[in-house]
């Protein structure tokens, strides 16, 4: 009897492993990949006169649209209310219906998936409609009509030129400033290939500019969706992860891992170039004792997500040295295919 149970249990574990492996195998690293599914066309951002929307691809022709009264996050949204709408691909249209029933945050099953921790979220209204030819049309429960058009937002600091006093960490020509990583000979981009990339120089206080591109893994959920991180002085992690359309929690893109949520989820859709612009002041140390916390002001895609936040302690994966000592910049690989370009830093 016991052996039968153990065999059944091992089958369940194997099935789970296969399911996770399948989600990771469905990985795309370029918007020009000819093998991209039709789903990719419909995911992304839409705007209209009264609302913004973010359409999250959940794999196999399933979607969830998050509606934001006032406009998109960082561009008009009231930072409180949302409505969720489920979508299914039917030929050349996505049919949208009100998200109903029992749902949970980031559920694997699209019929149970919620992009908000609380379901229904505050301000949730009932909508149905469709997406056709980059136009989202919705009809609300009270006759409210929404007409939204797909847009592609670009960070205002994308391609930002470095000042004369900057240290150029990566410009596509070489990776002399780094240990680890690979330059693609065709694209001149810096790849993690799933492994960490660590700067050779140590830093203390600085302004950092960095551009990154997340993979597209529609069937994956949570931390399996391109997990990486930007480590300041190898002690404090700004999360890098495809959390487009989600809450903006500490373990999601922009968050200070395990410590602080982003002020707003400014994450763009996967396979979009995104930017971090960060002012970092290291902790201060006297005779081996920390006397003040590190502080960070950060913009993700030009949108303020941390404003002088004091980081009370190290985050996971940090080096063992005392806080307040200079450290290296680390771009976490975490077995995921992240790409980077235009990285520079100005010491303060």
Buried (B, 14 or more C-beta within 10 A) or exposed (E): EEEEEEEEEEEEEEEEEEEBEEBBEBBBBBBEEEEBBEBBBBBBBBBBEBBBBBBBBBBEBBBBBBBBBBBBBBBBBEEEBBBBBBBBBEEEBBBBBBBEEEBEBBBBEBBEBBBBEEBBBEEBBBBBBBBEEEBBBBBBEEEEEBBBEBEEBBBEBBEBEBEEEBBBBBBEEEBEBBEBBEBEEEEEBBBBEEBBBBBEEEBBBBBBBBBBBBBBBBBBBBBBBBBBBBBBBBBBBBBBBBBBBBBBBBBBBBBBBEBBBBBBBBBBBBBBBBBBBBBBBBBBBEEEEBEBBBBBBBBBBBBBBBEEBEBEBBBEBBBEBEBBBEBBBBBBBBEBBBBBBBBBBBEE
